[in-house]
Amino acid sequence: MKYIKQLTIILLVSLIAEVMEYLIPLPVSASVYGLALMLTGLILHIIPLHKVEGAADFLVENMSLMFIPPVVGIMACTDELKQMALPLLLACFITTVIIMGVTGRVTQFIVGKRRKK
């Protein structure tokens, strides 16, 4: 019964996020709204951690099962993906390099600020 209550809280936050995605005209997915809502609720103690911790741990432990449907869908589209392989690999490489560069610069900036203090 404890896990049902915890999962109900998580699903309620997800439902609110879905409604927000529908009502707010921004290109933000419901999952992002849900994560922001859950984080805000946990930080402000609106949602106590012990009220969702067990169900959240269960979901994280079984996360790999959630990837099976997308992987099957990707496997079904291999012909289309072969045609886009080069652009996809190029985009992945370029964005990885950009992310690494930005992360390094931000880290250097933060470390530099701390050294000045």
C-alpha positions as CSV (number, residue, x, y, z in Angstrom):
1,M,0.0,0.0,0.0
2,K,2.9,2.3,0.8
3,Y,4.3,2.0,-2.8
4,I,0.9,2.7,-4.3
5,K,0.6,6.0,-2.4
6,Q,4.2,6.9,-3.4
7,L,3.5,6.0,-7.1
8,T,0.3,8.0,-7.0
9,I,2.2,11.1,-5.9
10,I,4.7,10.6,-8.8
11,L,1.9,10.0,-11.3
12,L,0.0,13.1,-10.0
13,V,3.1,15.3,-10.6
14,S,3.3,13.7,-14.1
15,L,-0.3,14.5,-14.8
16,I,0.1,18.1,-13.7
17,A,3.2,18.3,-16.0
18,E,1.1,16.9,-18.9
19,V,-1.6,19.6,-18.3
20,M,1.2,22.3,-18.2
21,E,2.5,21.1,-21.5
22,Y,-0.9,21.4,-23.0
23,L,-1.7,24.8,-21.5
24,I,1.7,26.6,-21.8
25,P,2.6,27.4,-25.4
26,L,6.4,26.7,-25.0
27,P,8.4,24.0,-26.8
28,V,9.0,22.2,-23.5
29,S,8.1,18.5,-23.0
30,A,5.9,17.3,-20.1
31,S,8.9,15.3,-18.7
32,V,10.9,18.5,-18.2
33,Y,7.9,20.2,-16.5
34,G,7.5,17.1,-14.3
35,L,11.2,17.1,-13.3
36,A,11.0,20.8,-12.5
37,L,7.8,20.3,-10.5
38,M,9.2,17.3,-8.6
39,L,12.5,19.1,-7.8
40,T,10.7,22.2,-6.7
41,G,8.3,20.2,-4.5
42,L,11.2,18.3,-2.9
43,I,13.3,21.5,-2.3
44,L,10.4,23.4,-0.8
45,H,9.3,20.3,1.2
46,I,5.9,20.4,-0.4
47,I,6.6,16.7,-1.2
48,P,8.6,15.1,1.6
49,L,11.3,12.8,0.3
50,H,10.1,9.8,2.3
51,K,6.7,10.1,0.6
52,V,8.2,9.2,-2.9
53,E,11.6,7.6,-2.2
54,G,10.6,3.9,-2.3
55,A,8.6,4.2,-5.6
56,A,11.3,6.4,-7.1
57,D,14.0,3.8,-6.2
58,F,11.9,1.1,-7.7
59,L,11.5,3.0,-10.9
60,V,15.2,3.8,-11.2
61,E,16.2,0.2,-10.5
62,N,13.9,-0.9,-13.4
63,M,14.7,1.9,-15.7
64,S,16.3,-0.4,-18.3
65,L,12.9,-2.0,-19.0
66,M,11.6,1.5,-20.0
67,F,14.1,1.5,-23.0
68,I,12.9,-1.7,-24.6
69,P,10.0,-0.2,-26.7
70,P,12.2,2.7,-28.2
71,V,15.0,0.2,-29.0
72,V,12.5,-2.1,-30.8
73,G,11.2,0.9,-32.7
74,I,14.7,1.9,-33.7
75,M,15.5,-1.7,-34.8
76,A,12.4,-1.7,-37.0
77,C,13.6,1.5,-38.8
78,T,17.2,0.4,-39.6
79,D,16.8,1.0,-43.4
80,E,15.8,4.7,-42.8
81,L,18.6,5.1,-40.2
82,K,21.2,3.7,-42.6
83,Q,20.4,6.6,-45.0
84,M,20.8,9.1,-42.2
85,A,23.9,7.5,-40.5
86,L,26.4,10.1,-41.6
87,P,24.4,13.2,-40.7
88,L,23.5,11.6,-37.3
89,L,27.0,10.7,-36.5
90,L,28.3,14.1,-37.5
91,A,25.6,15.8,-35.4
92,C,26.5,13.6,-32.4
93,F,30.2,14.4,-32.8
94,I,29.7,18.1,-33.2
95,T,27.3,18.5,-30.3
96,T,29.6,16.3,-28.0
97,V,32.5,18.6,-28.8
98,I,30.4,21.7,-28.1
99,I,29.1,20.3,-24.8
100,M,32.6,19.3,-23.7
101,G,33.9,22.8,-24.6
102,V,31.1,24.7,-22.8
103,T,31.3,22.4,-19.8
104,G,35.1,23.0,-19.6
105,R,34.7,26.8,-19.9
106,V,32.0,27.0,-17.3
107,T,34.1,24.8,-14.9
108,Q,37.1,27.1,-15.5
109,F,35.0,30.2,-14.8
110,I,33.6,28.7,-11.6
111,V,37.0,27.6,-10.3
112,G,38.5,31.0,-11.2
113,K,35.7,32.8,-9.2
114,R,36.4,30.5,-6.2
115,R,40.1,31.2,-6.3
116,K,39.6,34.9,-6.3
117,K,37.6,34.6,-3.0
